Amino acid sequence: MAELTHLNAAGEASMVDVSAKAVTAREARASGFVSMQPETLDLIEQGGHKKGDVLSVARIAGIQAAKKTADLIPLCHPLALSKVQVDFEIDRARGGVAIHALCRLSGQTGVEMEALTAASVAALTLFDMCKAVDPGMVIGDLRVLEKQGGKSGHWQAQQADMKDVAEPGGQS
């Protein structure tokens, strides 16, 4: 297992120096899931929620959050993201909404935290917008699905680990 990179020789929290790293194309995909009552899912899918288009608001929140990751996570580098995409999939079999986030840039450090932040805040926004009709919703399954670029190259979650994770390209 690799060593923790955010600790200095004295064991103190430290921002990693990426200045010597090459600028490469980097991309990360993350996902999350919000479980809810079938009636709540109907409201979202049919656009019948009193607060408006729940998925559009959650999408914008996820995109904004990805851009603000360094303001939220203390040791993250501020990044000039070139692409942030947040998609949703109504998943009746699992009883909720799958969230898929993609972040991309050319830079010296990866974008996993930005993709995770986008998926997280999109999930929190879905919860916030629907809590009055379904306070028992559950946010879960937050994870990195894939990352590419940099010295470590391509990494993808094992298919066995992803058995309950729907693929991106759901409802936009």
PyRosetta script that sets phi, psi and omega in degrees:
from pyrosetta import init, pose_from_sequence

init()
pose = pose_from_sequence("MAELTHLNAAGEASMVDVSAKAVTAREARASGFVSMQPETLDLIEQGGHKKGDVLSVARIAGIQAAKKTADLIPLCHPLALSKVQVDFEIDRARGGVAIHALCRLSGQTGVEMEALTAASVAALTLFDMCKAVDPGMVIGDLRVLEKQGGKSGHWQAQQADMKDVAEPGGQS")
pose.set_psi(1, 141.7)
pose.set_omega(1, 179.7)
pose.set_phi(2, -71.7)
pose.set_psi(2, 157.4)
pose.set_omega(2, 177.9)
pose.set_phi(3, -77.1)
pose.set_psi(3, 158.0)
pose.set_omega(3, 175.4)
pose.set_phi(4, -70.6)
pose.set_psi(4, 129.8)
pose.set_omega(4, -174.5)
pose.set_phi(5, -91.6)
pose.set_psi(5, -12.1)
pose.set_omega(5, -176.0)
pose.set_phi(6, -98.2)
pose.set_psi(6, 21.8)
pose.set_omega(6, 175.6)
pose.set_phi(7, -122.9)
pose.set_psi(7, 135.9)
pose.set_omega(7, 177.0)
pose.set_phi(8, -85.5)
pose.set_psi(8, -175.7)
pose.set_omega(8, -176.6)
pose.set_phi(9, -59.8)
pose.set_psi(9, -27.0)
pose.set_omega(9, 179.6)
pose.set_phi(10, -89.2)
pose.set_psi(10, 2.6)
pose.set_omega(10, 179.3)
pose.set_phi(11, 82.1)
pose.set_psi(11, 13.9)
pose.set_omega(11, -179.4)
pose.set_phi(12, -92.4)
pose.set_psi(12, 152.0)
pose.set_omega(12, 177.0)
pose.set_phi(13, -61.0)
pose.set_psi(13, 136.8)
pose.set_omega(13, -176.4)
pose.set_phi(14, -151.0)
pose.set_psi(14, 138.0)
pose.set_omega(14, 175.8)
pose.set_phi(15, -76.5)
pose.set_psi(15, 131.5)
pose.set_omega(15, -178.6)
pose.set_phi(16, -67.0)
pose.set_psi(16, 136.1)
pose.set_omega(16, 176.5)
pose.set_phi(17, -84.9)
pose.set_psi(17, 112.9)
pose.set_omega(17, -178.8)
pose.set_phi(18, -104.1)
pose.set_psi(18, 8.6)
pose.set_omega(18, -173.9)
pose.set_phi(19, -61.0)
pose.set_psi(19, -27.6)
pose.set_omega(19, -179.4)
pose.set_phi(20, -87.9)
pose.set_psi(20, -7.8)
pose.set_omega(20, -179.6)
pose.set_phi(21, -75.5)
pose.set_psi(21, 147.5)
pose.set_omega(21, 177.0)
pose.set_phi(22, -73.2)
pose.set_psi(22, 147.8)
pose.set_omega(22, 172.7)
pose.set_phi(23, -78.3)
pose.set_psi(23, 119.8)
pose.set_omega(23, 178.3)
pose.set_phi(24, -134.8)
pose.set_psi(24, 162.4)
pose.set_omega(24, 173.6)
pose.set_phi(25, -70.5)
pose.set_psi(25, 130.7)
pose.set_omega(25, -178.6)
pose.set_phi(26, -133.3)
pose.set_psi(26, 146.1)
pose.set_omega(26, -177.1)
pose.set_phi(27, -149.9)
pose.set_psi(27, 145.4)
pose.set_omega(27, 174.1)
pose.set_phi(28, -142.7)
pose.set_psi(28, 144.1)
pose.set_omega(28, 174.6)
pose.set_phi(29, -120.0)
pose.set_psi(29, 136.5)
pose.set_omega(29, 177.4)
pose.set_phi(30, -135.3)
pose.set_psi(30, 162.1)
pose.set_omega(30, 178.9)
pose.set_phi(31, -143.7)
pose.set_psi(31, 163.0)
pose.set_omega(31, 174.4)
pose.set_phi(32, -151.9)
pose.set_psi(32, 175.4)
pose.set_omega(32, -178.1)
pose.set_phi(33, -146.6)
pose.set_psi(33, 139.0)
pose.set_omega(33, 174.2)
pose.set_phi(34, -117.9)
pose.set_psi(34, 113.2)
pose.set_omega(34, 176.9)
pose.set_phi(35, -84.2)
pose.set_psi(35, 141.5)
pose.set_omega(35, -177.3)
pose.set_phi(36, -156.7)
pose.set_psi(36, 172.1)
pose.set_omega(36, 177.9)
pose.set_phi(37, -69.0)
pose.set_psi(37, 148.5)
pose.set_omega(37, 178.8)
pose.set_phi(38, -55.9)
pose.set_psi(38, -34.6)
pose.set_omega(38, 179.9)
pose.set_phi(39, -66.3)
pose.set_psi(39, -36.2)
pose.set_omega(39, 177.8)
pose.set_phi(40, -67.6)
pose.set_psi(40, -41.7)
pose.set_omega(40, 177.1)
pose.set_phi(41, -60.9)
pose.set_psi(41, -40.1)
pose.set_omega(41, 177.2)
pose.set_phi(42, -60.8)
pose.set_psi(42, -45.7)
pose.set_omega(42, 179.6)
pose.set_phi(43, -58.5)
pose.set_psi(43, -44.3)
pose.set_omega(43, -179.5)
pose.set_phi(44, -65.4)
pose.set_psi(44, -48.5)
pose.set_omega(44, -175.7)
pose.set_phi(45, -65.3)
pose.set_psi(45, -37.6)
pose.set_omega(45, -176.9)
pose.set_phi(46, -89.7)
pose.set_psi(46, -2.2)
pose.set_omega(46, -179.5)
pose.set_phi(47, 67.8)
pose.set_psi(47, 26.6)
pose.set_omega(47, -176.2)
pose.set_phi(48, -94.4)
pose.set_psi(48, 8.3)
pose.set_omega(48, -178.3)
pose.set_phi(49, -74.1)
pose.set_psi(49, 139.0)
pose.set_omega(49, -178.6)
pose.set_phi(50, -60.0)
pose.set_psi(50, -28.6)
pose.set_omega(50, -177.4)
pose.set_phi(51, -83.1)
pose.set_psi(51, -3.1)
pose.set_omega(51, 177.4)
pose.set_phi(52, 104.6)
pose.set_psi(52, -154.1)
pose.set_omega(52, -176.3)
pose.set_phi(53, -76.3)
pose.set_psi(53, 93.7)
pose.set_omega(53, -175.2)
pose.set_phi(54, -57.8)
pose.set_psi(54, -44.0)
pose.set_omega(54, -176.4)
pose.set_phi(55, -68.9)
pose.set_psi(55, -36.2)
pose.set_omega(55, 178.2)
pose.set_phi(56, -65.1)
pose.set_psi(56, -42.9)
pose.set_omega(56, 179.4)
pose.set_phi(57, -65.7)
pose.set_psi(57, -43.0)
pose.set_omega(57, 179.0)
pose.set_phi(58, -64.2)
pose.set_psi(58, -35.9)
pose.set_omega(58, 178.1)
pose.set_phi(59, -62.7)
pose.set_psi(59, -49.4)
pose.set_omega(59, -179.7)
pose.set_phi(60, -62.3)
pose.set_psi(60, -41.5)
pose.set_omega(60, 178.9)
pose.set_phi(61, -61.2)
pose.set_psi(61, -42.6)
pose.set_omega(61, 178.7)
pose.set_phi(62, -63.8)
pose.set_psi(62, -41.5)
pose.set_omega(62, 178.7)
pose.set_phi(63, -64.7)
pose.set_psi(63, -46.5)
pose.set_omega(63, 178.5)
pose.set_phi(64, -60.2)
pose.set_psi(64, -42.0)
pose.set_omega(64, -177.8)
pose.set_phi(65, -63.9)
pose.set_psi(65, -41.6)
pose.set_omega(65, 178.8)
pose.set_phi(66, -57.3)
pose.set_psi(66, -40.7)
pose.set_omega(66, -178.9)
pose.set_phi(67, -70.0)
pose.set_psi(67, -19.1)
pose.set_omega(67, -177.7)
pose.set_phi(68, -107.2)
pose.set_psi(68, 12.4)
pose.set_omega(68, -175.1)
pose.set_phi(69, -54.4)
pose.set_psi(69, -43.9)
pose.set_omega(69, -178.7)
pose.set_phi(70, -63.7)
pose.set_psi(70, -22.8)
pose.set_omega(70, 176.4)
pose.set_phi(71, -79.5)
pose.set_psi(71, -19.1)
pose.set_omega(71, -176.5)
pose.set_phi(72, -101.0)
pose.set_psi(72, -35.5)
pose.set_omega(72, -176.5)
pose.set_phi(73, -109.6)
pose.set_psi(73, 112.2)
pose.set_omega(73, -167.3)
pose.set_phi(74, -53.5)
pose.set_psi(74, -37.1)
pose.set_omega(74, -174.1)
pose.set_phi(75, -102.1)
pose.set_psi(75, 8.7)
pose.set_omega(75, 176.0)
pose.set_phi(76, -76.8)
pose.set_psi(76, 144.9)
pose.set_omega(76, 175.7)
pose.set_phi(77, -80.2)
pose.set_psi(77, 142.0)
pose.set_omega(77, 171.2)
pose.set_phi(78, -67.4)
pose.set_psi(78, 130.4)
pose.set_omega(78, -175.0)
pose.set_phi(79, -121.4)
pose.set_psi(79, 147.3)
pose.set_omega(79, 174.4)
pose.set_phi(80, -94.5)
pose.set_psi(80, 85.8)
pose.set_omega(80, -178.2)
pose.set_phi(81, -67.1)
pose.set_psi(81, 138.1)
pose.set_omega(81, 177.2)
pose.set_phi(82, -99.3)
pose.set_psi(82, -16.6)
pose.set_omega(82, -179.6)
pose.set_phi(83, -154.4)
pose.set_psi(83, 131.7)
pose.set_omega(83, 168.3)
pose.set_phi(84, -135.3)
pose.set_psi(84, 125.6)
pose.set_omega(84, 179.0)
pose.set_phi(85, -131.2)
pose.set_psi(85, 133.4)
pose.set_omega(85, 177.0)
pose.set_phi(86, -126.1)
pose.set_psi(86, 122.4)
pose.set_omega(86, 179.4)
pose.set_phi(87, -123.5)
pose.set_psi(87, 157.6)
pose.set_omega(87, -179.4)
pose.set_phi(88, -127.6)
pose.set_psi(88, 150.9)
pose.set_omega(88, 174.2)
pose.set_phi(89, -136.0)
pose.set_psi(89, 121.4)
pose.set_omega(89, 173.4)
pose.set_phi(90, -71.2)
pose.set_psi(90, 120.6)
pose.set_omega(90, -176.9)
pose.set_phi(91, -120.1)
pose.set_psi(91, 90.9)
pose.set_omega(91, -178.3)
pose.set_phi(92, -66.1)
pose.set_psi(92, -33.7)
pose.set_omega(92, -179.3)
pose.set_phi(93, -61.8)
pose.set_psi(93, -37.5)
pose.set_omega(93, 179.5)
pose.set_phi(94, -95.5)
pose.set_psi(94, -9.8)
pose.set_omega(94, 176.4)
pose.set_phi(95, 75.9)
pose.set_psi(95, 48.7)
pose.set_omega(95, 177.9)
pose.set_phi(96, 178.8)
pose.set_psi(96, -158.8)
pose.set_omega(96, -177.4)
pose.set_phi(97, -118.9)
pose.set_psi(97, 123.1)
pose.set_omega(97, 173.3)
pose.set_phi(98, -86.8)
pose.set_psi(98, 138.2)
pose.set_omega(98, -179.4)
pose.set_phi(99, -115.9)
pose.set_psi(99, 133.5)
pose.set_omega(99, 179.4)
pose.set_phi(100, -126.4)
pose.set_psi(100, 126.1)
pose.set_omega(100, 179.3)
pose.set_phi(101, -121.4)
pose.set_psi(101, 139.9)
pose.set_omega(101, 177.6)
pose.set_phi(102, -129.0)
pose.set_psi(102, 131.3)
pose.set_omega(102, 175.1)
pose.set_phi(103, -128.8)
pose.set_psi(103, 142.5)
pose.set_omega(103, -176.6)
pose.set_phi(104, -143.8)
pose.set_psi(104, 148.4)
pose.set_omega(104, 174.3)
pose.set_phi(105, -165.3)
pose.set_psi(105, 170.8)
pose.set_omega(105, 165.0)
pose.set_phi(106, -110.5)
pose.set_psi(106, 117.8)
pose.set_omega(106, -174.6)
pose.set_phi(107, -167.9)
pose.set_psi(107, -169.2)
pose.set_omega(107, -174.8)
pose.set_phi(108, -103.8)
pose.set_psi(108, -1.1)
pose.set_omega(108, 178.8)
pose.set_phi(109, -146.1)
pose.set_psi(109, 159.3)
pose.set_omega(109, -173.9)
pose.set_phi(110, -75.0)
pose.set_psi(110, 172.7)
pose.set_omega(110, -175.4)
pose.set_phi(111, -121.3)
pose.set_psi(111, 23.8)
pose.set_omega(111, 179.5)
pose.set_phi(112, -61.7)
pose.set_psi(112, -43.8)
pose.set_omega(112, -177.3)
pose.set_phi(113, -65.6)
pose.set_psi(113, -34.4)
pose.set_omega(113, 178.1)
pose.set_phi(114, -67.4)
pose.set_psi(114, -41.3)
pose.set_omega(114, 177.9)
pose.set_phi(115, -66.0)
pose.set_psi(115, -42.0)
pose.set_omega(115, 177.6)
pose.set_phi(116, -64.4)
pose.set_psi(116, -40.1)
pose.set_omega(116, 179.0)
pose.set_phi(117, -65.2)
pose.set_psi(117, -42.3)
pose.set_omega(117, 177.9)
pose.set_phi(118, -59.6)
pose.set_psi(118, -47.6)
pose.set_omega(118, -179.9)
pose.set_phi(119, -64.7)
pose.set_psi(119, -40.9)
pose.set_omega(119, -179.0)
pose.set_phi(120, -63.1)
pose.set_psi(120, -49.6)
pose.set_omega(120, -176.1)
pose.set_phi(121, -71.4)
pose.set_psi(121, -32.8)
pose.set_omega(121, 173.4)
pose.set_phi(122, -61.3)
pose.set_psi(122, -42.6)
pose.set_omega(122, 178.2)
pose.set_phi(123, -64.5)
pose.set_psi(123, -44.4)
pose.set_omega(123, 178.9)
pose.set_phi(124, -62.4)
pose.set_psi(124, -36.6)
pose.set_omega(124, 179.1)
pose.set_phi(125, -68.8)
pose.set_psi(125, -41.5)
pose.set_omega(125, 174.1)
pose.set_phi(126, -57.1)
pose.set_psi(126, -45.6)
pose.set_omega(126, 179.5)
pose.set_phi(127, -59.9)
pose.set_psi(127, -48.9)
pose.set_omega(127, -177.8)
pose.set_phi(128, -59.2)
pose.set_psi(128, -43.1)
pose.set_omega(128, -176.6)
pose.set_phi(129, -72.5)
pose.set_psi(129, -23.5)
pose.set_omega(129, -175.2)
pose.set_phi(130, -111.6)
pose.set_psi(130, -0.8)
pose.set_omega(130, -174.0)
pose.set_phi(131, -62.0)
pose.set_psi(131, -28.5)
pose.set_omega(131, -179.9)
pose.set_phi(132, -67.1)
pose.set_psi(132, -32.0)
pose.set_omega(132, -179.4)
pose.set_phi(133, -97.5)
pose.set_psi(133, -16.9)
pose.set_omega(133, -176.7)
pose.set_phi(134, -152.5)
pose.set_psi(134, 75.4)
pose.set_omega(134, -177.6)
pose.set_phi(135, -69.5)
pose.set_psi(135, -8.5)
pose.set_omega(135, -178.3)
pose.set_phi(136, -93.5)
pose.set_psi(136, 10.8)
pose.set_omega(136, 179.1)
pose.set_phi(137, -59.2)
pose.set_psi(137, 154.4)
pose.set_omega(137, 179.6)
pose.set_phi(138, -127.6)
pose.set_psi(138, 128.9)
pose.set_omega(138, 175.2)
pose.set_phi(139, -97.3)
pose.set_psi(139, 131.0)
pose.set_omega(139, -179.4)
pose.set_phi(140, -161.5)
pose.set_psi(140, -171.0)
pose.set_omega(140, 176.0)
pose.set_phi(141, 56.8)
pose.set_psi(141, 30.5)
pose.set_omega(141, 178.3)
pose.set_phi(142, -75.4)
pose.set_psi(142, 126.1)
pose.set_omega(142, -176.7)
pose.set_phi(143, -166.5)
pose.set_psi(143, 158.6)
pose.set_omega(143, 171.1)
pose.set_phi(144, -82.9)
pose.set_psi(144, 130.4)
pose.set_omega(144, 177.9)
pose.set_phi(145, -94.7)
pose.set_psi(145, -34.4)
pose.set_omega(145, -174.9)
pose.set_phi(146, -162.8)
pose.set_psi(146, 147.6)
pose.set_omega(146, 171.6)
pose.set_phi(147, -142.3)
pose.set_psi(147, 146.5)
pose.set_omega(147, -179.6)
pose.set_phi(148, -138.6)
pose.set_psi(148, 150.6)
pose.set_omega(148, 174.8)
pose.set_phi(149, 103.1)
pose.set_psi(149, 168.1)
pose.set_omega(149, 179.0)
pose.set_phi(150, 76.4)
pose.set_psi(150, -174.0)
pose.set_omega(150, -176.7)
pose.set_phi(151, -63.3)
pose.set_psi(151, -35.7)
pose.set_omega(151, -177.0)
pose.set_phi(152, -80.9)
pose.set_psi(152, -8.9)
pose.set_omega(152, 174.0)
pose.set_phi(153, 73.6)
pose.set_psi(153, -137.7)
pose.set_omega(153, -173.4)
pose.set_phi(154, -98.8)
pose.set_psi(154, 132.5)
pose.set_omega(154, 173.8)
pose.set_phi(155, -133.9)
pose.set_psi(155, 138.5)
pose.set_omega(155, 177.9)
pose.set_phi(156, -138.6)
pose.set_psi(156, 140.0)
pose.set_omega(156, 176.0)
pose.set_phi(157, -59.8)
pose.set_psi(157, 143.3)
pose.set_omega(157, 179.3)
pose.set_phi(158, -63.6)
pose.set_psi(158, 143.1)
pose.set_omega(158, -178.6)
pose.set_phi(159, -57.2)
pose.set_psi(159, -36.6)
pose.set_omega(159, 179.2)
pose.set_phi(160, -63.4)
pose.set_psi(160, -33.9)
pose.set_omega(160, 178.5)
pose.set_phi(161, -74.2)
pose.set_psi(161, -21.0)
pose.set_omega(161, -174.8)
pose.set_phi(162, -102.1)
pose.set_psi(162, 15.3)
pose.set_omega(162, -172.7)
pose.set_phi(163, -57.5)
pose.set_psi(163, -31.5)
pose.set_omega(163, -179.2)
pose.set_phi(164, -101.8)
pose.set_psi(164, 7.6)
pose.set_omega(164, -177.5)
pose.set_phi(165, -101.1)
pose.set_psi(165, 118.0)
pose.set_omega(165, 178.1)
pose.set_phi(166, -71.4)
pose.set_psi(166, 151.5)
pose.set_omega(166, 179.5)
pose.set_phi(167, -79.2)
pose.set_psi(167, 152.2)
pose.set_omega(167, 177.8)
pose.set_phi(168, -59.6)
pose.set_psi(168, 164.2)
pose.set_omega(168, 177.9)
pose.set_phi(169, 105.6)
pose.set_psi(169, 14.4)
pose.set_omega(169, 178.5)
pose.set_phi(170, -74.9)
pose.set_psi(170, -152.7)
pose.set_omega(170, -177.7)
pose.set_phi(171, -63.5)
pose.set_psi(171, 132.8)
pose.set_omega(171, -179.2)
pose.set_phi(172, -103.3)
pose.dump_pdb("model.pdb")
